[in-house]
Amino acid sequence: MTPEATDKLQNLAIVLFIGLALPPALGFGLNFWVTKESSDRKISEAVLTTRTAICVAQFANSPNYQERLKGYMTLDYSAKRSFLVKGGWARMPGEEKASDTVTDACSGKLDTLT
């Protein structure tokens, strides 16, 4: 093989490597592209944030909010969860029962209100 052919082959290999490796590295590295798992995770986080806001709003918009909040703050962790479930604030409209993740997130958000 001649030196010119070797140089051309080497240049071709470099161009192929850059052309095949650089776009995915930049796309995924700079978050221009996302995988299905990461998009599902982001969607789940957004849905949980929205459901937490609904739970807090349901709790805050029911009668005697300030009294219930004071009573809620005196409870321990498991009693707080039970209180939210029994009161129906952690249950989303149209659902039969409250989700554990929504109940936990709602409890954490209510803890930060006072």
DSSP file (Angstrom, degrees, kcal/mol; ACC not computed):
  #  RESIDUE AA STRUCTURE BP1 BP2  ACC     N-H-->O    O-->H-N    N-H-->O    O-->H-N    TCO  KAPPA ALPHA  PHI   PSI    X-CA   Y-CA   Z-CA
    1    1 A M              0   0    0      0, 0.0     0, 0.0     0, 0.0     0, 0.0   0.000 360.0 360.0 360.0 137.3    0.0    0.0    0.0
    2    2 A T     >  -     0   0    0      1,-0.1     4,-2.2     4,-0.0     5,-0.2  -0.384 360.0-113.5 -79.9 159.0    1.4    3.4   -0.9
    3    3 A P  H  > S+     0   0    0      0, 0.0     4,-2.2     0, 0.0     5,-0.1   0.854 117.6  54.5 -61.2 -33.5    1.8    6.2    1.6
    4    4 A E  H  > S+     0   0    0      2,-0.2     4,-2.4     1,-0.2     5,-0.2   0.920 108.5  47.6 -66.0 -42.4   -0.9    8.2   -0.1
    5    5 A A  H  > S+     0   0    0      2,-0.2     4,-2.5     1,-0.2    -1,-0.2   0.883 111.0  51.9 -65.0 -38.8   -3.4    5.4    0.2
    6    6 A T  H  X S+     0   0    0     -4,-2.2     4,-2.5     2,-0.2    -1,-0.2   0.915 110.2  48.5 -64.0 -42.7   -2.5    4.9    3.8
    7    7 A D  H  X S+     0   0    0     -4,-2.2     4,-2.7     2,-0.2    -2,-0.2   0.914 112.2  48.8 -63.2 -42.9   -3.1    8.6    4.5
    8    8 A K  H  X S+     0   0    0     -4,-2.4     4,-2.5     2,-0.2    -2,-0.2   0.904 112.4  48.4 -63.4 -42.0   -6.5    8.5    2.7
    9    9 A L  H  X S+     0   0    0     -4,-2.5     4,-2.3     2,-0.2    -2,-0.2   0.900 112.3  48.9 -64.6 -40.8   -7.6    5.4    4.6
   10   10 A Q  H  X S+     0   0    0     -4,-2.5     4,-2.2     2,-0.2    -2,-0.2   0.925 112.1  48.4 -65.6 -43.9   -6.5    7.0    7.8
   11   11 A N  H  X S+     0   0    0     -4,-2.7     4,-2.6     1,-0.2    -2,-0.2   0.893 110.7  51.8 -62.5 -39.9   -8.4   10.2    7.0
   12   12 A L  H  X S+     0   0    0     -4,-2.5     4,-2.7     2,-0.2    -1,-0.2   0.909 109.2  50.0 -62.4 -42.7  -11.5    8.1    6.0
   13   13 A A  H  X S+     0   0    0     -4,-2.3     4,-2.4     2,-0.2    -2,-0.2   0.903 111.9  48.2 -63.4 -40.6  -11.3    6.3    9.4
   14   14 A I  H  X S+     0   0    0     -4,-2.2     4,-2.7     2,-0.2     5,-0.2   0.927 112.8  47.6 -65.4 -45.0  -11.1    9.6   11.3
   15   15 A V  H  X S+     0   0    0     -4,-2.6     4,-3.0     2,-0.2    -2,-0.2   0.911 112.9  48.9 -63.6 -42.5  -14.0   11.2    9.3
   16   16 A L  H  X S+     0   0    0     -4,-2.7     4,-2.3     2,-0.2     5,-0.3   0.922 112.1  48.7 -62.2 -43.9  -16.1    8.1    9.9
   17   17 A F  H  X S+     0   0    0     -4,-2.4     4,-2.8    -5,-0.2     5,-0.5   0.945 115.5  43.3 -62.0 -47.2  -15.4    8.0   13.6
   18   18 A I  H  X S+     0   0    0     -4,-2.7     4,-1.6     1,-0.2    -2,-0.2   0.914 115.5  49.4 -64.8 -42.3  -16.2   11.7   13.9
   19   19 A G  H  < S+     0   0    0     -4,-3.0    -1,-0.2    -5,-0.2    -2,-0.2   0.809 120.4  35.3 -68.1 -30.3  -19.3   11.4   11.8
   20   20 A L  H  < S+     0   0    0     -4,-2.3    -2,-0.2    -5,-0.2    -1,-0.2   0.795 126.3  34.3 -94.0 -31.2  -20.6    8.4   13.7
   21   21 A A  H  X S+     0   0    0     -4,-2.8     4,-1.7    -5,-0.3    -3,-0.2   0.824 108.9  59.2 -95.8 -34.7  -19.5    9.2   17.2
   22   22 A L  H  X S+     0   0    0     -4,-1.6     4,-2.7    -5,-0.5     5,-0.3   0.920  99.5  53.6 -68.6 -45.8  -19.8   12.9   17.6
   23   23 A P  H  > S+     0   0    0      0, 0.0     4,-3.0     0, 0.0     5,-0.2   0.937 113.1  42.2 -58.8 -47.5  -23.5   13.5   16.8
   24   24 A P  H  > S+     0   0    0      0, 0.0     4,-2.8     0, 0.0     5,-0.5   0.905 113.9  53.2 -64.7 -36.6  -24.8   11.1   19.4
   25   25 A A  H  X S+     0   0    0     -4,-1.7     4,-1.9     1,-0.2     5,-0.2   0.934 116.2  38.4 -62.7 -44.5  -22.2   12.3   21.9
   26   26 A L  H  X S+     0   0    0     -4,-2.7     4,-2.3     3,-0.2     6,-0.4   0.912 116.1  52.7 -70.6 -42.5  -23.3   15.9   21.5
   27   27 A G  H  <>S+     0   0    0     -4,-3.0     6,-2.3    -5,-0.3     5,-2.1   0.933 120.7  30.4 -60.8 -48.8  -27.0   15.0   21.1
   28   28 A F  H ><5S+     0   0    0     -4,-2.8     3,-0.9    -5,-0.2    -1,-0.2   0.863 118.9  55.6 -79.0 -35.9  -27.3   13.0   24.3
   29   29 A G  H 3<5S+     0   0    0     -4,-1.9    -2,-0.2    -5,-0.5    -3,-0.2   0.854 114.5  38.3 -66.0 -35.2  -24.6   14.9   26.2
   30   30 A L  T 3<5S-     0   0    0     -4,-2.3    -1,-0.2    -5,-0.2    -2,-0.2   0.262 114.2-114.6 -99.5  11.2  -26.3   18.3   25.7
   31   31 A N  T < 5S+     0   0    0     -3,-0.9    -3,-0.2     2,-0.2    -4,-0.1   0.770  79.1 127.5  60.7  30.9  -29.8   16.9   26.2
   32   32 A F  S   <S+     0   0    0     -5,-2.1     2,-0.3    -6,-0.4    -4,-0.2   0.810  78.3  35.7 -77.2 -31.8  -30.9   17.5   22.6
   33   33 A W  S    S-     0   0    0     -6,-2.3     2,-0.3    -9,-0.1    -2,-0.2  -0.899  76.0-166.8-116.8 148.7  -31.9   13.9   22.4
   34   34 A V        -     0   0    0     -2,-0.3     2,-0.1    -3,-0.1    -6,-0.0  -0.960  18.8-120.9-133.4 154.4  -33.4   11.8   25.3
   35   35 A T     >  -     0   0    0     -2,-0.3     4,-2.2     1,-0.1     5,-0.2  -0.447  32.2-108.4 -85.1 165.8  -33.9    8.1   25.8
   36   36 A K  H  > S+     0   0    0      1,-0.2     4,-2.6     2,-0.2     5,-0.2   0.893 119.0  53.4 -60.9 -40.1  -37.3    6.7   26.4
   37   37 A E  H  > S+     0   0    0      1,-0.2     4,-2.3     2,-0.2    -1,-0.2   0.916 109.8  46.0 -64.0 -43.4  -36.4    6.0   30.0
   38   38 A S  H  > S+     0   0    0      2,-0.2     4,-2.2     1,-0.2    -1,-0.2   0.875 113.6  49.0 -70.6 -34.4  -35.3    9.5   30.7
   39   39 A S  H  X S+     0   0    0     -4,-2.2     4,-2.3     2,-0.2    -2,-0.2   0.905 111.5  49.5 -69.7 -38.6  -38.4   11.0   29.1
   40   40 A D  H  X S+     0   0    0     -4,-2.6     4,-2.5    -5,-0.2    -2,-0.2   0.900 110.9  50.5 -63.3 -39.5  -40.7    8.6   31.0
   41   41 A R  H  X S+     0   0    0     -4,-2.3     4,-2.3     2,-0.2    -2,-0.2   0.921 111.0  48.0 -64.0 -43.9  -38.9    9.7   34.2
   42   42 A K  H  X S+     0   0    0     -4,-2.2     4,-2.1     2,-0.2    -2,-0.2   0.887 112.0  49.9 -65.0 -38.5  -39.4   13.4   33.4
   43   43 A I  H  X S+     0   0    0     -4,-2.3     4,-2.6     2,-0.2    -2,-0.2   0.925 110.3  49.9 -64.5 -44.6  -43.0   12.8   32.7
   44   44 A S  H  X S+     0   0    0     -4,-2.5     4,-2.5     1,-0.2    -2,-0.2   0.894 110.6  50.2 -61.8 -39.9  -43.5   10.9   35.9
   45   45 A E  H  X S+     0   0    0     -4,-2.3     4,-2.3     2,-0.2    -1,-0.2   0.900 111.6  48.2 -64.6 -40.3  -41.9   13.7   37.9
   46   46 A A  H  X S+     0   0    0     -4,-2.1     4,-2.2     2,-0.2    -2,-0.2   0.904 112.3  48.4 -67.2 -40.9  -44.1   16.3   36.2
   47   47 A V  H  X S+     0   0    0     -4,-2.6     4,-2.8     2,-0.2     5,-0.2   0.913 111.8  49.7 -65.6 -42.1  -47.2   14.3   36.9
   48   48 A L  H  X S+     0   0    0     -4,-2.5     4,-2.4     2,-0.2    -2,-0.2   0.905 109.8  51.4 -64.0 -40.7  -46.2   13.8   40.5
   49   49 A T  H  X S+     0   0    0     -4,-2.3     4,-2.0     2,-0.2    -1,-0.2   0.918 112.5  46.2 -61.1 -43.1  -45.6   17.5   40.9
   50   50 A T  H  X S+     0   0    0     -4,-2.2     4,-2.0     2,-0.2    -2,-0.2   0.920 113.1  48.5 -66.4 -44.1  -49.0   18.3   39.5
   51   51 A R  H  X S+     0   0    0     -4,-2.8     4,-2.4     1,-0.2    -2,-0.2   0.856 109.4  53.5 -66.1 -34.2  -50.8   15.7   41.6
   52   52 A T  H  X S+     0   0    0     -4,-2.4     4,-2.5    -5,-0.2    -1,-0.2   0.916 108.3  49.9 -64.4 -42.2  -49.0   17.0   44.7
   53   53 A A  H  X S+     0   0    0     -4,-2.0     4,-2.3     1,-0.2    -2,-0.2   0.882 110.3  50.6 -63.6 -37.9  -50.2   20.5   43.9
   54   54 A I  H  X S+     0   0    0     -4,-2.0     4,-2.7     2,-0.2    -2,-0.2   0.920 110.2  49.9 -64.7 -43.5  -53.7   19.2   43.5
   55   55 A C  H  X S+     0   0    0     -4,-2.4     4,-2.3     2,-0.2    -2,-0.2   0.931 112.5  46.3 -61.1 -46.8  -53.5   17.4   46.9
   56   56 A V  H  X S+     0   0    0     -4,-2.5     4,-2.7     1,-0.2    -1,-0.2   0.898 113.1  50.2 -64.3 -39.7  -52.3   20.5   48.7
   57   57 A A  H  X S+     0   0    0     -4,-2.3     4,-2.1     2,-0.2    -2,-0.2   0.900 109.9  49.9 -66.0 -39.9  -55.0   22.6   47.0
   58   58 A Q  H  X S+     0   0    0     -4,-2.7     4,-0.6    31,-0.2    -2,-0.2   0.904 113.6  46.6 -63.9 -40.1  -57.7   20.2   48.0
   59   59 A F  H >< S+     0   0    0     -4,-2.3     3,-0.6    -5,-0.2    -2,-0.2   0.920 115.8  45.0 -65.8 -44.1  -56.4   20.3   51.6
   60   60 A A  H 3< S+     0   0    0     -4,-2.7    -2,-0.2     1,-0.2     5,-0.2   0.774 111.7  52.0 -74.3 -26.5  -56.1   24.1   51.6
   61   61 A N  H 3< S+     0   0    0     -4,-2.1    -1,-0.2    -5,-0.2    -2,-0.2   0.485  88.9  93.8 -93.0  -2.4  -59.5   24.7   50.0
   62   62 A S  S << S-     0   0    0     -3,-0.6     3,-0.4    -4,-0.6    -3,-0.0  -0.525  90.8 -78.6 -86.2 161.4  -61.6   22.6   52.3
   63   63 A P  S    S+     0   0    0      0, 0.0    -1,-0.1     0, 0.0     5,-0.1  -0.130 110.6  18.9 -60.1 151.7  -63.3   24.1   55.4
   64   64 A N  S  > S+     0   0    0     -3,-0.1     4,-2.4     3,-0.1     5,-0.2   0.880  73.0 164.7  58.4  44.8  -61.3   24.9   58.6
   65   65 A Y  H  >  +     0   0    0     -3,-0.4     4,-2.7     1,-0.2     5,-0.2   0.917  69.3  49.0 -58.4 -49.5  -58.0   24.8   56.8
   66   66 A Q  H  > S+     0   0    0      1,-0.2     4,-2.0     2,-0.2    -1,-0.2   0.889 113.0  47.2 -62.9 -40.4  -55.9   26.5   59.5
   67   67 A E  H  > S+     0   0    0      2,-0.2     4,-2.4     1,-0.2    -1,-0.2   0.924 113.6  47.8 -66.7 -44.0  -57.3   24.3   62.3
   68   68 A R  H  X S+     0   0    0     -4,-2.4     4,-2.7     1,-0.2    -2,-0.2   0.891 110.3  52.5 -64.4 -38.4  -56.7   21.1   60.2
   69   69 A L  H  X S+     0   0    0     -4,-2.7     4,-2.2    -5,-0.2    -1,-0.2   0.904 109.5  48.8 -64.8 -40.8  -53.1   22.3   59.3
   70   70 A K  H  X S+     0   0    0     -4,-2.0     4,-0.8     2,-0.2    -2,-0.2   0.925 114.5  45.4 -63.7 -43.9  -52.3   22.8   63.0
   71   71 A G  H >< S+     0   0    0     -4,-2.4     3,-0.6     1,-0.2     4,-0.4   0.879 111.3  53.6 -65.4 -37.5  -53.7   19.4   63.9
   72   72 A Y  H >< S+     0   0    0     -4,-2.7     3,-1.4     1,-0.2    -2,-0.2   0.897 103.5  56.1 -62.7 -41.7  -51.9   17.8   61.0
   73   73 A M  H 3< S+     0   0    0     -4,-2.2    -1,-0.2     1,-0.3    -2,-0.2   0.715 100.6  58.8 -68.3 -19.5  -48.5   19.3   62.1
   74   74 A T  T << S+     0   0    0     -4,-0.8    -1,-0.3    -3,-0.6    -2,-0.2   0.624  91.2  91.6 -82.8 -11.9  -48.9   17.6   65.5
   75   75 A L  S <  S-     0   0    0     -3,-1.4     2,-0.1    -4,-0.4    -3,-0.0  -0.387  77.2-117.6 -82.0 158.7  -49.1   14.1   64.0
   76   76 A D     >  -     0   0    0     -2,-0.1     4,-2.4     1,-0.0     5,-0.2  -0.337  41.8 -87.3 -85.6 177.9  -46.2   11.8   63.3
   77   77 A Y  H  > S+     0   0    0      1,-0.2     4,-1.9     2,-0.2     5,-0.1   0.905 125.0  40.9 -55.7 -53.3  -45.2   10.6   59.8
   78   78 A S  H  > S+     0   0    0      1,-0.2     4,-2.2     2,-0.2    -1,-0.2   0.860 114.9  52.2 -68.9 -33.7  -47.5    7.6   59.5
   79   79 A A  H  > S+     0   0    0      2,-0.2     4,-2.5     1,-0.2    -1,-0.2   0.855 106.5  54.6 -69.2 -33.5  -50.4    9.4   61.1
   80   80 A K  H  X S+     0   0    0     -4,-2.4     4,-2.2     2,-0.2    -2,-0.2   0.925 108.4  48.5 -63.2 -44.0  -50.0   12.2   58.6
   81   81 A R  H  X S+     0   0    0     -4,-1.9     4,-2.2     1,-0.2    -2,-0.2   0.934 113.1  47.0 -61.7 -46.3  -50.2    9.8   55.7
   82   82 A S  H  X S+     0   0    0     -4,-2.2     4,-3.1     1,-0.2     5,-0.3   0.888 109.7  54.5 -62.4 -39.7  -53.4    8.2   57.2
   83   83 A F  H  X S+     0   0    0     -4,-2.5     4,-2.1     1,-0.2     6,-0.2   0.906 110.0  46.2 -60.9 -43.8  -54.9   11.6   57.9
   84   84 A L  H  X>S+     0   0    0     -4,-2.2     6,-1.3     2,-0.2     5,-1.1   0.889 115.3  46.2 -67.4 -39.5  -54.4   12.6   54.2
   85   85 A V  H ><5S+     0   0    0     -4,-2.2     3,-0.7     2,-0.2    -2,-0.2   0.938 114.3  46.6 -69.6 -46.4  -55.8    9.4   52.9
   86   86 A K  H 3<5S+     0   0    0     -4,-3.1    -2,-0.2     1,-0.2    -1,-0.2   0.868 111.3  52.2 -64.6 -36.5  -58.8    9.4   55.3
   87   87 A G  H 3<5S-     0   0    0     -4,-2.1    -1,-0.2    -5,-0.3    -2,-0.2   0.677 107.8-128.5 -73.2 -16.4  -59.6   13.0   54.5
   88   88 A G  T <<5S+     0   0    0     -4,-0.7     3,-0.3    -3,-0.7    -3,-0.2   0.517  75.1 119.4  83.5   5.4  -59.6   12.2   50.8
   89   89 A W  S   <S+     0   0    0     -5,-1.1   -31,-0.2    -6,-0.2   -30,-0.2   0.822  72.9  50.9 -74.7 -29.8  -57.1   15.0   49.9
   90   90 A A  S    S+     0   0    0     -6,-1.3     9,-0.6    -9,-0.1     2,-0.4   0.627  90.5  94.6 -82.4 -12.7  -54.5   12.7   48.5
   91   91 A R  S    S-     0   0    0     -7,-0.3     7,-0.2    -3,-0.3     3,-0.1  -0.667  75.8-132.8 -82.1 129.6  -57.0   10.9   46.3
   92   92 A M    >   -     0   0    0     -2,-0.4     3,-2.2     5,-0.3    -2,-0.1  -0.516  33.9 -87.2 -80.4 148.9  -57.0   12.4   42.8
   93   93 A P  T 3  S+     0   0    0      0, 0.0    -1,-0.1     0, 0.0     3,-0.1  -0.321 115.8  18.8 -55.9 130.1  -60.3   13.2   41.1
   94   94 A G  T 3  S+     0   0    0      1,-0.3     2,-0.3    -3,-0.1    -2,-0.0   0.372 101.6 111.5  89.8  -3.9  -61.7   10.2   39.3
   95   95 A E    <   -     0   0    0     -3,-2.2    -1,-0.3     1,-0.1     3,-0.1  -0.760  62.9-141.5-105.2 151.8  -59.5    7.7   41.2
   96   96 A E  S    S+     0   0    0     -2,-0.3     2,-0.3     1,-0.1    -1,-0.1   0.902  81.3  10.3 -74.9 -43.3  -60.7    5.1   43.7
   97   97 A K  S    S-     0   0    0     -7,-0.1    -5,-0.3     0, 0.0     2,-0.2  -0.901  83.3 -92.7-138.4 165.2  -57.8    5.4   46.2
   98   98 A A        -     0   0    0     -2,-0.3     2,-0.3    -7,-0.2    -7,-0.2  -0.503  36.9-121.6 -79.7 143.7  -54.8    7.5   46.9
   99   99 A S     >  -     0   0    0     -9,-0.6     4,-2.4    -2,-0.2     5,-0.2  -0.618  13.3-133.9 -81.1 142.0  -51.4    6.8   45.5
  100  100 A D  H  > S+     0   0    0     -2,-0.3     4,-2.6     1,-0.2     5,-0.2   0.895 106.1  51.0 -64.0 -39.9  -48.6    6.2   48.0
  101  101 A T  H  > S+     0   0    0      2,-0.2     4,-2.4     1,-0.2    -1,-0.2   0.898 111.7  46.9 -66.8 -39.1  -46.2    8.4   46.1
  102  102 A V  H  > S+     0   0    0      2,-0.2     4,-2.8     1,-0.2     5,-0.2   0.912 112.0  51.3 -67.0 -41.7  -48.7   11.3   45.9
  103  103 A T  H  X S+     0   0    0     -4,-2.4     4,-2.4     2,-0.2    -2,-0.2   0.922 112.4  46.0 -61.9 -44.6  -49.5   10.9   49.6
  104  104 A D  H  X S+     0   0    0     -4,-2.6     4,-2.3     2,-0.2    -2,-0.2   0.922 115.1  46.1 -63.9 -44.8  -45.8   11.1   50.5
  105  105 A A  H  X S+     0   0    0     -4,-2.4     4,-2.3     2,-0.2    -2,-0.2   0.901 113.3  49.4 -65.9 -40.3  -45.2   14.0   48.3
  106  106 A C  H  X S+     0   0    0     -4,-2.8     4,-2.7     2,-0.2     5,-0.2   0.911 110.2  51.1 -64.7 -42.6  -48.3   15.8   49.5
  107  107 A S  H  X S+     0   0    0     -4,-2.4     4,-1.9    -5,-0.2    -2,-0.2   0.917 110.6  48.9 -60.9 -43.6  -47.2   15.2   53.1
  108  108 A G  H  X S+     0   0    0     -4,-2.3     4,-1.1     1,-0.2    -1,-0.2   0.891 111.8  48.8 -63.8 -39.5  -43.8   16.6   52.4
  109  109 A K  H  X S+     0   0    0     -4,-2.3     4,-0.5     1,-0.2     3,-0.4   0.905 110.8  49.9 -68.0 -40.9  -45.2   19.7   50.8
  110  110 A L  H >< S+     0   0    0     -4,-2.7     3,-0.8     1,-0.2     4,-0.5   0.843 105.0  59.0 -66.1 -32.0  -47.7   20.3   53.6
  111  111 A D  H >< S+     0   0    0     -4,-1.9     3,-0.6     1,-0.2    -1,-0.2   0.831 104.0  51.7 -64.0 -31.0  -44.8   20.0   56.1
  112  112 A T  H 3< S+     0   0    0     -4,-1.1    -1,-0.2    -3,-0.4    -2,-0.2   0.604  92.3  76.5 -82.2  -9.7  -43.0   22.9   54.4
  113  113 A L  T <<        0   0    0     -3,-0.8    -1,-0.2    -4,-0.5    -2,-0.2   0.767 360.0 360.0 -72.4 -24.7  -46.1   25.2   54.6
  114  114 A T    <         0   0    0     -3,-0.6    -1,-0.2    -4,-0.5    -2,-0.2   0.454 360.0 360.0-109.2 360.0  -45.6   26.0   58.2
